[in-house]
């Protein structure tokens, strides 16, 4: 290996690491707030990338229809719990959120898809189709289980993952798709060829991290999410509804996943089942960060990207084993260092 | 209708197969301080948790003459607020953030107004605004828990053992603040092991023993009852 190859590997690792960082942050966020291990994350990534790829061809993707179905199920569930209150306000909210929103998105996509809009707008459309799915997935699968144990929630996550994987196969088919780059340009930096797409990935990653920082530090809703993570009962006692923090966490995570998909779609071919492995690598980073620390997760994610890219050069057959093997020593270390005392 | 603020009727609570409250009834007038006293394990904390909806119970709970909402959060929105025995603060967040979150259901203007009043009342908290709640001393933590609760502008404050583990001088401070709350229109349901101190500021008292109400009466009468003094207040 010479220096040129090394710099290419580093660049590759950094680009993938940035994506893993986003996914890792979303996993930590969802886990801290809802105790859900967000395995279906990868499906949101794949949906985002595939939706963008289909939008690139000027066709209408199937995901808005899927969004309508999700919304309809959420509507029925909300209607069922509505029988307890019969408040007009709740019904209006239910109709607007679960039927109105997906219909509006569906209509907008139907109108906008054939227009050959600029790539950034297409990416924006793809993200706004996928992001609300987080809300409905939370409403349908997780909200009824708000008080369940972590294990039950994990099993639910596996179920949601498999269901969304199957839906992905139905709607997108088994062929892989690759989206057009959001920006075609590239420039050379010394010996390096840097594509605009990878610069875009770094910028978006930094932007999302800064955005999350401000959300959690400066806004009341962000503080409420942190409070829920720190002390669930305490948050209830100040009137923070579990539903509110849960759906916010899921919408944020789905948005982050969809953005990752849109960023990743142009640099690699995405199949309906590609997302799972990508999401798992974000999960590795989240575990390295102890499922609780945002900064450590982000740094670990870069590390995961680096290890992966060098492993694919030196031992490409064992690439995945090496990456997932990283978890083992960390789990041993964490279990040794765990001090099981209660604090508030 | 008597116009009670809170009416508990025949409240039963079980943990698994063990029933810990065997049909407790309690009623309190608006603007009053009612105290529930009794030995350790009598079910006082459970009673407060049941009133707040933190533990499931059977029986009737009327708040302001109407059945109380189901969820804890909806009860907070209706003006009830519990300061639990363990305080349940947000330890890794700043004092300021803890207070801010207390007013989660209020508007920004209401929050600003109440926060100003609270910092005047608890200057100690104003000094430690930037500190993490987990680093506060026991008395400061209790003050923060109280301040956080008051940020929700409650009509009914449920206080669980506010004096637990605190130095006598701080206990006196806290109970004085509780007594002052009444003048601002806040009613208080106070659970205390320190029965003597509680009866001093309360209007009415309930003595709970093994999950049942044993005695009720105006606080002044309970405080001078010789039999009660001996068994619960400690002589001397």
Interface residues (C-beta under 8 A of the other chain):
Chain A: X84 X220 X223 X224 X226 X227 X230 X231 X233 X234 X235 X236 X237 X238 X239 X240 X241 X242 X343 X344
Chain B: X52 X54 X70 X71 X72 X73 X76 X77 X81 X82 X84 X86 X87 X88 X89 X90 X91 X92 X93 X97 X100 X101 X102 X103 X104 X105 X134 X148 X149 X151 X152
